[in-house]
Amino acid sequence: MANKTTAETLYATDPVAYSKYTSNILEAFNSYWTSSFSDSSTATWTPVYRAIYASNQTNQLYINTYLAGNTTAQAFAIAVTNTFTLQDYPNKQSNNQ
């Protein structure tokens, strides 16, 4: 349900970007998220940890696939994803309340 709602919202915001780019990233995130439920070694993961895992895997896929051949862009994306992580967000939200 959440994936469908997110897809609909992103498509409504920018159909061209969604078709060319965003849909692939969202599909990858959802695939990593979903697969984490069927693996017995990840059965005890919290939703936040699952999201962090899916986000990290999706970041690597993006860097390796969409930025392939552009070492400058890859280095920049790696620096950004190492600086701003989904893991930091839940903690910051809790501290701001």
Short mmCIF file of the C-alpha atoms (twelve columns), coordinates in Angstrom:
data_MODEL
# 
_entry.id   MODEL 
# 
loop_
_atom_site.group_PDB 
_atom_site.id 
_atom_site.type_symbol 
_atom_site.label_atom_id 
_atom_site.label_alt_id 
_atom_site.label_comp_id 
_atom_site.label_asym_id 
_atom_site.label_seq_id 
_atom_site.Cartn_x 
_atom_site.Cartn_y 
_atom_site.Cartn_z 
_atom_site.pdbx_PDB_model_num 
ATOM 1  C CA . MET A 1  0.000  0.000   0.000   1 
ATOM 2  C CA . ALA A 2  2.717  2.483   0.955   1 
ATOM 3  C CA . ASN A 3  4.688  1.670   -2.191  1 
ATOM 4  C CA . LYS A 4  1.593  2.186   -4.370  1 
ATOM 5  C CA . THR A 5  0.766  5.494   -2.694  1 
ATOM 6  C CA . THR A 6  4.352  6.679   -3.053  1 
ATOM 7  C CA . ALA A 7  4.411  5.673   -6.715  1 
ATOM 8  C CA . GLU A 8  1.154  7.507   -7.408  1 
ATOM 9  C CA . THR A 9  2.358  10.641  -5.632  1 
ATOM 10 C CA . LEU A 10 5.711  10.684  -7.426  1 
ATOM 11 C CA . TYR A 11 4.054  10.049  -10.790 1 
ATOM 12 C CA . ALA A 12 1.554  12.849  -10.220 1 
ATOM 13 C CA . THR A 13 4.376  15.231  -9.300  1 
ATOM 14 C CA . ASP A 14 6.526  14.549  -12.381 1 
ATOM 15 C CA . PRO A 15 5.360  11.832  -14.797 1 
ATOM 16 C CA . VAL A 16 8.411  12.109  -17.067 1 
ATOM 17 C CA . ALA A 17 10.960 11.830  -14.244 1 
ATOM 18 C CA . TYR A 18 8.934  9.023   -12.699 1 
ATOM 19 C CA . SER A 19 8.894  7.044   -15.951 1 
ATOM 20 C CA . LYS A 20 12.582 7.570   -16.747 1 
ATOM 21 C CA . TYR A 21 14.130 7.366   -13.318 1 
ATOM 22 C CA . THR A 22 12.118 7.410   -10.114 1 
ATOM 23 C CA . SER A 23 10.040 4.309   -10.826 1 
ATOM 24 C CA . ASN A 24 13.192 2.201   -11.151 1 
ATOM 25 C CA . ILE A 25 14.613 3.480   -7.870  1 
ATOM 26 C CA . LEU A 26 11.302 2.997   -6.055  1 
ATOM 27 C CA . GLU A 27 10.975 -0.517  -7.482  1 
ATOM 28 C CA . ALA A 28 14.493 -1.383  -6.300  1 
ATOM 29 C CA . PHE A 29 13.805 -0.038  -2.803  1 
ATOM 30 C CA . ASN A 30 10.568 -2.020  -2.607  1 
ATOM 31 C CA . SER A 31 12.315 -5.166  -3.830  1 
ATOM 32 C CA . TYR A 32 15.020 -4.909  -1.155  1 
ATOM 33 C CA . TRP A 33 12.405 -4.086  1.496   1 
ATOM 34 C CA . THR A 34 10.178 -7.009  0.518   1 
ATOM 35 C CA . SER A 35 13.006 -9.527  0.256   1 
ATOM 36 C CA . SER A 36 14.127 -8.678  3.787   1 
ATOM 37 C CA . PHE A 37 10.924 -10.305 5.084   1 
ATOM 38 C CA . SER A 38 11.544 -13.651 3.392   1 
ATOM 39 C CA . ASP A 39 15.079 -14.107 4.721   1 
ATOM 40 C CA . SER A 40 15.200 -15.860 8.095   1 
ATOM 41 C CA . SER A 41 18.384 -13.995 9.020   1 
ATOM 42 C CA . THR A 42 16.500 -10.687 8.838   1 
ATOM 43 C CA . ALA A 43 13.265 -11.807 10.509  1 
ATOM 44 C CA . THR A 44 13.879 -9.752  13.645  1 
ATOM 45 C CA . TRP A 45 14.700 -6.493  11.883  1 
ATOM 46 C CA . THR A 46 12.654 -3.448  12.839  1 
ATOM 47 C CA . PRO A 47 10.881 -1.457  10.108  1 
ATOM 48 C CA . VAL A 48 13.477 1.303   10.476  1 
ATOM 49 C CA . TYR A 49 16.358 -1.124  10.043  1 
ATOM 50 C CA . ARG A 50 14.653 -2.675  7.002   1 
ATOM 51 C CA . ALA A 51 14.260 0.787   5.488   1 
ATOM 52 C CA . ILE A 52 17.908 1.613   6.187   1 
ATOM 53 C CA . TYR A 53 18.975 -1.657  4.559   1 
ATOM 54 C CA . ALA A 54 16.762 -1.083  1.511   1 
ATOM 55 C CA . SER A 55 17.949 2.506   1.200   1 
ATOM 56 C CA . ASN A 56 21.634 1.554   1.376   1 
ATOM 57 C CA . GLN A 57 21.198 -1.201  -1.209  1 
ATOM 58 C CA . THR A 58 19.244 1.103   -3.504  1 
ATOM 59 C CA . ASN A 59 21.897 3.814   -3.194  1 
ATOM 60 C CA . GLN A 60 24.571 1.362   -4.317  1 
ATOM 61 C CA . LEU A 61 22.423 0.173   -7.219  1 
ATOM 62 C CA . TYR A 62 21.895 3.780   -8.332  1 
ATOM 63 C CA . ILE A 63 25.589 4.607   -8.085  1 
ATOM 64 C CA . ASN A 64 26.688 1.464   -9.899  1 
ATOM 65 C CA . THR A 65 23.980 1.509   -12.576 1 
ATOM 66 C CA . TYR A 66 22.897 5.062   -13.324 1 
ATOM 67 C CA . LEU A 67 26.268 6.672   -12.707 1 
ATOM 68 C CA . ALA A 68 28.347 3.914   -14.313 1 
ATOM 69 C CA . GLY A 69 31.294 5.334   -16.217 1 
ATOM 70 C CA . ASN A 70 31.173 8.705   -14.470 1 
ATOM 71 C CA . THR A 71 33.694 8.433   -11.664 1 
ATOM 72 C CA . THR A 72 33.227 12.051  -10.600 1 
ATOM 73 C CA . ALA A 73 29.475 11.628  -10.210 1 
ATOM 74 C CA . GLN A 74 29.975 8.303   -8.456  1 
ATOM 75 C CA . ALA A 75 32.440 9.839   -5.986  1 
ATOM 76 C CA . PHE A 76 30.019 12.694  -5.310  1 
ATOM 77 C CA . ALA A 77 27.064 10.334  -4.809  1 
ATOM 78 C CA . ILE A 78 29.093 8.133   -2.478  1 
ATOM 79 C CA . ALA A 79 30.097 11.185  -0.441  1 
ATOM 80 C CA . VAL A 80 26.488 12.378  -0.237  1 
ATOM 81 C CA . THR A 81 25.086 8.955   0.703   1 
ATOM 82 C CA . ASN A 82 27.780 8.518   3.336   1 
ATOM 83 C CA . THR A 83 27.023 11.960  4.782   1 
ATOM 84 C CA . PHE A 84 23.222 11.944  4.711   1 
ATOM 85 C CA . THR A 85 21.810 8.562   5.592   1 
ATOM 86 C CA . LEU A 86 18.341 7.307   6.342   1 
ATOM 87 C CA . GLN A 87 19.776 5.931   9.571   1 
ATOM 88 C CA . ASP A 88 20.277 9.466   10.887  1 
ATOM 89 C CA . TYR A 89 16.744 10.632  10.171  1 
ATOM 90 C CA . PRO A 90 14.709 8.676   12.788  1 
ATOM 91 C CA . ASN A 91 17.125 9.710   15.538  1 
ATOM 92 C CA . LYS A 92 16.963 13.366  14.565  1 
ATOM 93 C CA . GLN A 93 13.175 13.296  14.479  1 
ATOM 94 C CA . SER A 94 13.039 11.777  17.948  1 
ATOM 95 C CA . ASN A 95 15.431 14.391  19.298  1 
ATOM 96 C CA . ASN A 96 13.453 17.277  17.768  1 
ATOM 97 C CA . GLN A 97 10.152 16.386  19.392  1 
# 
